[in-house]
Amino acid sequence: MEVPIRGQVRTGILIWDSRAEYLGLMPEYIEREAARFAIINWAEWQSWEYMDKVKAAAHYLINLQIGHHQQDAIAREENRRANEQRNGKR
């Protein structure tokens, strides 16, 4: 199931290359960020088996998405409280 992201900001930065996805490859940016997240230097990362890299990248991307959801929840709560204060509710 796909859910559209509300309030999406278009930065003009393209990270995901559909050609790489077609070939079954991860973009290097995602690989490098996954390696950083796992606290693995690039040379060691290069020696990992492909499926280990995929699992580490998936973990990184899920963690990133969780962080986005947390920030969204914080922003909504802050907006709710600000609206209550403006409307005189406590």
Secondary structure, DSSP 8 states (H G I E B T S, - for coil): -----TT----S-----HHHHHTT---HHHHHHHHHHTT--HHHHHHS-HHHHHHHHHHHHHHHHHHHHHHHHHHHHHHHHHHHHHTT--
